[in-house]
Amino acid sequence: MEGPVICPWCQTEIVWDEEIGPEPYCPHCDNDLQEYRTISLNVDDDNEGGQLAGSRQSVRREDDVAQDSEDDNEGYRSKNLLLLALEQKVENILDEQEDVPECPHCREYMLETGRQQLDHRNGYKPTAPRVLGHELLPAPVDIVWYVCPSCYHLQNRLSGAGRDALIHSLSDGTLGGRE
């Protein structure tokens, strides 16, 4: 068995099953794990009359080299400033949110992306358990969607009003002075 493998996308340690072995995709975020950020090509160099040393070389376009030299002029500082600006924007968005759930895969805080209303028109069919004698969560129901800015995992949960409706339904209206 290989040593511990860390997914470069969600930073989760991956423990492989010894019988199955390593998989090409992360079981947590489904991103590709093989040859991360590399492109290997066999290149024949006609000027040198044969294969380049090692026969596997990275090929870069002239535009990329020119871009790299421009980036070198800016240096580490500009890239760091961009990262800081991104992190600050994410934090500002999180400050505005009512709920801030953690991503179940990488434990980063998730950003609220929107709400979806479920009702009879779009196929929501509430169940009515016999023990309650009424619908557990009557329509319409608002679902809040979240995305992780780190591993891009999507998650949803009931809105605050939906949670209140569920509690009211389970308690038969006896909690909180409701009847």
Backbone as CSV, one residue per row, in Angstrom:
resi,resn,N_x,N_y,N_z,CA_x,CA_y,CA_z,C_x,C_y,C_z
1,MET,0.846,-1.188,0.000,0.000,0.000,0.000,0.883,1.240,0.000
2,GLU,0.500,2.247,-0.764,1.237,3.501,-0.815,1.090,4.252,0.498
3,GLY,1.973,5.243,0.705,1.861,6.090,1.883,0.637,6.974,1.765
4,PRO,0.432,7.854,2.730,-0.751,8.721,2.684,-0.744,9.610,1.450
5,VAL,-1.912,9.731,0.832,-2.086,10.566,-0.351,-3.028,11.700,0.030
6,ILE,-2.650,12.930,-0.311,-3.478,14.105,-0.033,-4.026,14.610,-1.362
7,CYS,-5.337,14.775,-1.435,-5.960,15.303,-2.645,-5.535,16.760,-2.817
8,PRO,-4.997,17.126,-3.978,-4.555,18.509,-4.178,-5.713,19.497,-4.292
9,TRP,-6.938,18.998,-4.459,-8.085,19.878,-4.614,-8.765,20.173,-3.288
10,CYS,-9.093,19.120,-2.533,-9.845,19.339,-1.291,-8.999,19.145,-0.043
11,GLN,-7.704,18.841,-0.226,-6.753,18.692,0.878,-7.162,17.610,1.878
12,THR,-7.860,16.587,1.412,-8.308,15.490,2.264,-7.355,14.323,2.106
13,GLU,-6.972,13.711,3.236,-6.129,12.526,3.164,-6.972,11.368,2.658
14,ILE,-6.426,10.645,1.701,-7.155,9.550,1.073,-6.539,8.240,1.544
15,VAL,-7.368,7.396,2.141,-6.927,6.079,2.577,-7.494,5.070,1.598
16,TRP,-6.603,4.371,0.897,-7.022,3.437,-0.143,-7.282,2.062,0.449
17,ASP,-8.227,1.365,-0.150,-8.495,-0.023,0.181,-7.365,-0.863,-0.413
18,GLU,-6.734,-1.725,0.397,-5.592,-2.506,-0.076,-5.963,-3.438,-1.219
19,GLU,-7.162,-3.970,-1.220,-7.581,-4.885,-2.278,-7.851,-4.160,-3.585
20,ILE,-8.445,-2.989,-3.510,-8.805,-2.234,-4.717,-7.623,-1.408,-5.207
21,GLY,-6.879,-0.827,-4.292,-5.742,0.008,-4.666,-6.165,1.434,-4.966
22,PRO,-5.226,2.258,-5.442,-5.541,3.662,-5.711,-6.511,3.818,-6.871
23,GLU,-7.342,4.822,-6.761,-8.304,5.136,-7.803,-7.843,6.404,-8.513
24,PRO,-8.313,6.625,-9.751,-7.880,7.819,-10.480,-8.558,9.105,-10.010
25,TYR,-9.645,8.980,-9.215,-10.380,10.160,-8.782,-10.499,10.182,-7.267
26,CYS,-10.515,11.377,-6.687,-10.674,11.539,-5.240,-12.080,11.077,-4.838
27,PRO,-12.186,10.213,-3.815,-13.513,9.762,-3.396,-14.322,10.833,-2.677
28,HIS,-13.688,11.944,-2.318,-14.374,13.011,-1.591,-14.910,14.097,-2.521
29,CYS,-14.065,14.546,-3.473,-14.487,15.657,-4.338,-14.564,15.274,-5.815
30,ASP,-14.251,14.030,-6.159,-14.336,13.496,-7.522,-13.423,14.192,-8.525
31,ASN,-12.360,14.838,-8.065,-11.413,15.451,-8.986,-10.327,14.456,-9.362
32,ASP,-9.716,14.654,-10.517,-8.686,13.761,-11.041,-7.442,13.838,-10.169
33,LEU,-6.866,12.683,-9.833,-5.681,12.632,-8.982,-4.419,12.275,-9.755
34,GLN,-4.539,11.824,-10.972,-3.377,11.368,-11.712,-2.709,12.517,-12.440
35,GLU,-1.400,12.586,-12.322,-0.577,13.587,-12.985,-1.143,14.984,-12.838
36,TYR,-1.352,15.382,-11.602,-1.929,16.674,-11.252,-1.092,17.812,-11.823
37,ARG,-1.718,18.675,-12.615,-1.116,19.876,-13.201,0.093,19.592,-14.086
38,THR,0.151,18.448,-14.714,1.268,18.173,-15.610,0.726,17.703,-16.949
39,ILE,1.450,18.045,-17.970,1.166,17.542,-19.302,2.478,16.984,-19.817
40,SER,2.487,15.724,-20.164,3.697,15.092,-20.671,3.478,14.706,-22.119
41,LEU,4.414,15.112,-22.975,4.327,14.811,-24.401,5.663,14.291,-24.870
42,ASN,5.627,13.367,-25.810,6.857,12.949,-26.480,7.104,13.941,-27.599
43,VAL,8.289,14.550,-27.598,8.588,15.594,-28.564,9.842,15.207,-29.334
44,ASP,9.753,15.238,-30.648,10.927,15.028,-31.489,11.497,16.387,-31.822
45,ASP,12.787,16.567,-31.574,13.443,17.829,-31.891,14.285,17.621,-33.144
46,ASP,13.805,18.113,-34.277,14.505,17.925,-35.543,15.841,18.652,-35.553
47,ASN,15.991,19.734,-34.800,17.239,20.485,-34.779,18.365,19.683,-34.139
48,GLU,18.059,18.831,-33.179,19.089,18.051,-32.514,19.199,16.658,-33.107
49,GLY,18.327,16.318,-34.064,18.419,15.058,-34.760,17.938,13.851,-33.982
50,GLY,16.974,14.004,-33.113,16.465,12.831,-32.414,15.584,13.211,-31.254
51,GLN,15.397,12.256,-30.379,14.569,12.461,-29.190,15.288,13.375,-28.207
52,LEU,14.541,14.183,-27.510,15.116,14.992,-26.439,15.442,14.091,-25.275
53,ALA,16.359,14.496,-24.438,16.768,13.689,-23.290,15.571,13.381,-22.418
54,GLY,15.420,12.127,-22.065,14.308,11.713,-21.221,13.049,11.423,-22.003
55,SER,12.930,11.849,-23.217,11.819,11.636,-24.148,10.475,12.160,-23.660
56,ARG,10.387,12.672,-22.455,9.132,13.266,-21.979,9.450,14.698,-21.566
57,GLN,8.961,15.629,-22.331,9.254,17.035,-22.076,7.968,17.831,-22.027
58,SER,7.990,18.896,-21.238,6.867,19.823,-21.224,6.996,20.752,-22.414
59,VAL,5.903,20.972,-23.105,5.900,21.862,-24.245,5.141,23.118,-23.845
60,ARG,5.759,24.279,-24.063,5.118,25.527,-23.699,5.081,26.433,-24.906
61,ARG,3.999,27.127,-25.048,3.867,28.073,-26.142,4.635,29.344,-25.810
62,GLU,4.999,30.086,-26.855,5.731,31.328,-26.663,4.923,32.325,-25.844
63,ASP,3.587,32.312,-26.012,2.728,33.218,-25.239,2.871,32.952,-23.752
64,ASP,2.957,31.662,-23.383,3.095,31.303,-21.974,4.411,31.816,-21.404
65,VAL,5.496,31.687,-22.181,6.806,32.160,-21.721,6.775,33.666,-21.536
66,ALA,6.153,34.379,-22.485,6.052,35.832,-22.373,5.225,36.216,-21.150
67,GLN,4.134,35.489,-20.905,3.284,35.761,-19.743,4.054,35.520,-18.455
68,ASP,4.849,34.436,-18.415,5.636,34.133,-17.221,6.633,35.245,-16.921
69,SER,7.280,35.799,-17.963,8.250,36.852,-17.720,7.548,38.116,-17.216
70,GLU,6.322,38.376,-17.680,5.561,39.517,-17.163,5.188,39.286,-15.706
71,ASP,4.792,38.041,-15.380,4.440,37.708,-13.998,5.650,37.817,-13.085
72,ASP,6.838,37.454,-13.600,8.044,37.547,-12.784,8.330,38.993,-12.408
73,ASN,7.997,39.937,-13.294,8.194,41.347,-12.978,7.328,41.759,-11.793
74,GLU,6.117,41.216,-11.709,5.222,41.515,-10.593,5.642,40.737,-9.363
75,GLY,6.088,39.511,-9.572,6.606,38.693,-8.483,5.524,38.100,-7.605
76,TYR,5.984,37.623,-6.500,5.135,36.943,-5.523,4.071,37.872,-4.966
77,ARG,4.401,39.149,-4.843,3.506,40.107,-4.214,2.160,40.219,-4.926
78,SER,2.156,40.273,-6.265,0.887,40.443,-6.981,0.006,39.210,-6.860
79,LYS,0.620,38.028,-6.928,-0.168,36.804,-6.774,-0.728,36.710,-5.368
80,ASN,0.058,37.105,-4.401,-0.381,37.079,-3.009,-1.515,38.079,-2.792
81,LEU,-1.450,39.240,-3.422,-2.503,40.243,-3.285,-3.815,39.747,-3.893
82,LEU,-3.721,39.045,-5.016,-4.929,38.483,-5.624,-5.577,37.458,-4.702
83,LEU,-4.763,36.609,-4.101,-5.282,35.609,-3.169,-5.922,36.273,-1.962
84,LEU,-5.280,37.299,-1.442,-5.831,38.021,-0.293,-7.156,38.694,-0.640
85,ALA,-7.241,39.273,-1.840,-8.489,39.913,-2.262,-9.605,38.881,-2.386
86,LEU,-9.282,37.725,-2.925,-10.266,36.660,-3.049,-10.733,36.198,-1.676
87,GLU,-9.803,35.956,-0.774,-10.161,35.518,0.574,-11.007,36.559,1.293
88,GLN,-10.682,37.836,1.106,-11.437,38.906,1.746,-12.861,38.958,1.210
89,LYS,-13.022,38.768,-0.100,-14.356,38.776,-0.689,-15.188,37.611,-0.159
90,VAL,-14.577,36.427,-0.050,-15.273,35.256,0.487,-15.694,35.529,1.929
91,GLU,-14.803,36.105,2.729,-15.140,36.409,4.124,-16.276,37.426,4.226
92,ASN,-16.287,38.422,3.354,-17.376,39.404,3.356,-18.713,38.754,3.020
93,ILE,-18.692,37.829,2.065,-19.923,37.113,1.711,-20.389,36.270,2.891
94,LEU,-19.450,35.580,3.539,-19.804,34.740,4.687,-20.394,35.567,5.823
95,ASP,-19.894,36.793,6.018,-20.411,37.669,7.069,-21.872,38.046,6.833
96,GLU,-22.292,38.096,5.578,-23.675,38.461,5.237,-24.658,37.303,5.388
97,GLN,-24.150,36.073,5.430,-25.021,34.903,5.465,-25.635,34.688,6.837
98,GLU,-26.872,34.175,6.839,-27.559,33.833,8.078,-26.957,32.561,8.683
99,ASP,-26.744,31.536,7.842,-26.115,30.282,8.258,-24.810,30.128,7.497
100,VAL,-23.806,29.560,8.166,-22.514,29.317,7.525,-22.110,27.873,7.815
101,PRO,-22.597,26.937,6.981,-22.254,25.534,7.217,-20.818,25.219,6.787
102,GLU,-20.266,24.165,7.384,-18.953,23.676,6.985,-19.121,22.629,5.905
103,CYS,-18.204,22.594,4.958,-18.202,21.578,3.919,-17.896,20.221,4.562
104,PRO,-18.692,19.205,4.278,-18.434,17.893,4.870,-17.173,17.225,4.330
105,HIS,-16.639,17.718,3.219,-15.461,17.092,2.623,-14.163,17.738,3.069
106,CYS,-14.086,19.069,3.034,-12.805,19.730,3.324,-12.870,20.685,4.515
107,ARG,-14.031,20.828,5.128,-14.231,21.640,6.332,-14.080,23.147,6.127
108,GLU,-14.106,23.600,4.880,-14.128,25.039,4.617,-15.562,25.533,4.813
109,TYR,-15.724,26.824,5.076,-17.063,27.383,5.178,-17.668,27.503,3.782
110,MET,-18.975,27.243,3.693,-19.659,27.219,2.405,-20.403,28.526,2.136
111,LEU,-20.464,28.901,0.861,-21.137,30.125,0.432,-22.563,29.818,-0.009
112,GLU,-23.508,30.636,0.436,-24.892,30.477,0.001,-25.002,30.953,-1.438
113,THR,-25.542,30.072,-2.305,-25.641,30.420,-3.725,-27.052,30.764,-4.156
114,GLY,-28.047,30.346,-3.392,-29.414,30.662,-3.777,-30.417,29.798,-3.050
115,ARG,-31.689,30.048,-3.374,-32.789,29.311,-2.754,-33.648,28.704,-3.843
116,GLN,-34.254,27.586,-3.497,-35.129,26.883,-4.421,-36.413,26.540,-3.678
117,GLN,-37.537,26.825,-4.300,-38.807,26.512,-3.662,-39.352,25.208,-4.238
118,LEU,-39.649,24.281,-3.342,-40.248,23.008,-3.737,-41.738,23.057,-3.431
119,ASP,-42.531,22.708,-4.425,-43.976,22.627,-4.233,-44.535,21.572,-5.175
120,HIS,-45.845,21.461,-5.238,-46.493,20.435,-6.049,-46.202,20.603,-7.537
121,ARG,-46.021,21.840,-8.003,-45.785,22.083,-9.428,-44.469,21.476,-9.910
122,ASN,-43.430,21.472,-9.066,-42.155,20.912,-9.515,-41.883,19.526,-8.937
123,GLY,-42.924,18.818,-8.564,-42.804,17.413,-8.216,-42.627,17.083,-6.746
124,TYR,-42.677,18.057,-5.855,-42.529,17.766,-4.430,-43.827,17.156,-3.903
125,LYS,-43.725,15.972,-3.320,-44.886,15.285,-2.764,-44.610,15.009,-1.286
126,PRO,-45.156,15.818,-0.392,-44.900,15.607,1.028,-45.485,14.282,1.518
127,THR,-44.773,13.658,2.426,-45.269,12.418,3.015,-46.043,12.740,4.283
128,ALA,-47.004,11.882,4.574,-47.816,12.052,5.781,-47.740,10.756,6.593
129,PRO,-46.786,10.671,7.522,-46.668,9.460,8.328,-47.945,9.209,9.130
130,ARG,-48.315,7.948,9.229,-49.547,7.608,9.951,-49.500,8.086,11.399
131,VAL,-48.331,8.043,12.014,-48.234,8.423,13.417,-48.555,9.913,13.628
132,LEU,-48.291,10.747,12.599,-48.609,12.171,12.711,-50.035,12.474,12.279
133,GLY,-50.481,11.818,11.247,-51.815,12.084,10.728,-51.877,13.304,9.827
134,HIS,-50.739,13.906,9.517,-50.679,15.043,8.593,-49.300,15.042,7.918
135,GLU,-49.122,15.941,6.947,-47.856,16.001,6.213,-46.719,16.400,7.135
136,LEU,-45.582,15.734,6.964,-44.414,16.026,7.783,-43.849,17.409,7.470
137,LEU,-43.742,17.719,6.198,-43.223,19.018,5.766,-44.064,19.500,4.595
138,PRO,-45.150,20.236,4.890,-46.073,20.640,3.826,-45.438,21.613,2.829
139,ALA,-45.923,21.546,1.595,-45.452,22.437,0.530,-46.044,23.825,0.742
140,PRO,-45.416,24.867,0.307,-44.115,24.932,-0.332,-42.987,24.897,0.705
141,VAL,-41.828,24.396,0.267,-40.652,24.290,1.122,-39.516,25.043,0.448
142,ASP,-38.813,25.883,1.191,-37.647,26.591,0.659,-36.382,25.840,1.038
143,ILE,-35.548,25.566,0.024,-34.268,24.904,0.204,-33.176,25.937,-0.082
144,VAL,-32.163,26.002,0.778,-31.035,26.907,0.580,-29.864,26.082,0.056
145,TRP,-29.249,26.545,-1.047,-28.115,25.860,-1.659,-26.817,26.539,-1.267
146,TYR,-25.785,25.728,-0.996,-24.462,26.204,-0.624,-23.413,25.541,-1.515
147,VAL,-22.303,26.261,-1.761,-21.174,25.699,-2.491,-19.900,25.972,-1.695
148,CYS,-18.991,25.020,-1.721,-17.709,25.179,-1.052,-16.755,25.895,-2.011
149,PRO,-16.136,27.008,-1.597,-15.221,27.717,-2.489,-13.881,26.999,-2.659
150,SER,-13.661,25.952,-1.893,-12.401,25.229,-1.972,-12.499,23.987,-2.857
151,CYS,-13.474,23.103,-2.580,-13.582,21.848,-3.350,-14.828,21.805,-4.219
152,TYR,-15.652,22.849,-4.187,-16.831,23.012,-5.041,-17.932,21.980,-4.777
153,HIS,-17.963,21.452,-3.585,-19.030,20.528,-3.193,-20.315,21.334,-2.996
154,LEU,-21.437,20.813,-3.503,-22.740,21.446,-3.316,-23.489,20.754,-2.190
155,GLN,-24.223,21.549,-1.428,-25.018,21.012,-0.326,-26.264,21.867,-0.194
156,ASN,-27.348,21.266,0.282,-28.552,22.053,0.522,-29.103,21.734,1.896
157,ARG,-29.954,22.634,2.388,-30.625,22.420,3.662,-31.894,23.251,3.703
158,LEU,-32.769,22.917,4.636,-34.014,23.661,4.790,-33.737,25.096,5.209
159,SER,-34.545,26.000,4.728,-34.449,27.386,5.181,-34.940,27.463,6.633
160,GLY,-34.755,28.606,7.252,-35.217,28.788,8.627,-36.709,28.556,8.776
161,ALA,-37.498,29.058,7.827,-38.948,28.857,7.873,-39.295,27.382,7.694
162,GLY,-38.554,26.680,6.872,-38.779,25.255,6.674,-38.469,24.456,7.929
163,ARG,-37.394,24.854,8.626,-37.061,24.177,9.885,-38.149,24.408,10.926
164,ASP,-38.646,25.648,10.998,-39.735,25.944,11.935,-40.986,25.123,11.607
165,ALA,-41.296,25.004,10.311,-42.463,24.223,9.893,-42.292,22.749,10.256
166,LEU,-41.079,22.223,10.115,-40.813,20.833,10.466,-40.973,20.616,11.973
167,ILE,-40.425,21.509,12.768,-40.554,21.399,14.231,-42.017,21.491,14.637
168,HIS,-42.739,22.427,14.051,-44.167,22.595,14.350,-44.939,21.328,13.975
169,SER,-44.615,20.762,12.834,-45.299,19.549,12.368,-45.014,18.364,13.285
170,LEU,-43.764,18.230,13.719,-43.402,17.116,14.598,-43.983,17.254,15.996
171,SER,-44.144,18.495,16.442,-44.640,18.719,17.797,-46.160,18.831,17.856
172,ASP,-46.809,18.723,16.719,-48.273,18.859,16.634,-48.736,20.209,17.143
173,GLY,-47.863,21.213,17.032,-48.252,22.571,17.441,-48.216,22.799,18.941
174,THR,-47.620,21.880,19.710,-47.627,22.056,21.157,-46.395,22.783,21.688
175,LEU,-45.379,22.978,20.850,-44.181,23.685,21.302,-44.322,25.186,21.054
176,GLY,-43.717,25.973,21.886,-43.660,27.407,21.671,-44.998,28.106,21.796
177,GLY,-45.942,27.559,22.492,-47.222,28.216,22.702,-48.161,28.120,21.513
178,ARG,-47.792,27.377,20.490,-48.669,27.226,19.316,-49.676,26.126,19.591
179,GLU,-50.841,26.257,19.030,-51.851,25.213,19.210,-52.547,24.922,17.920
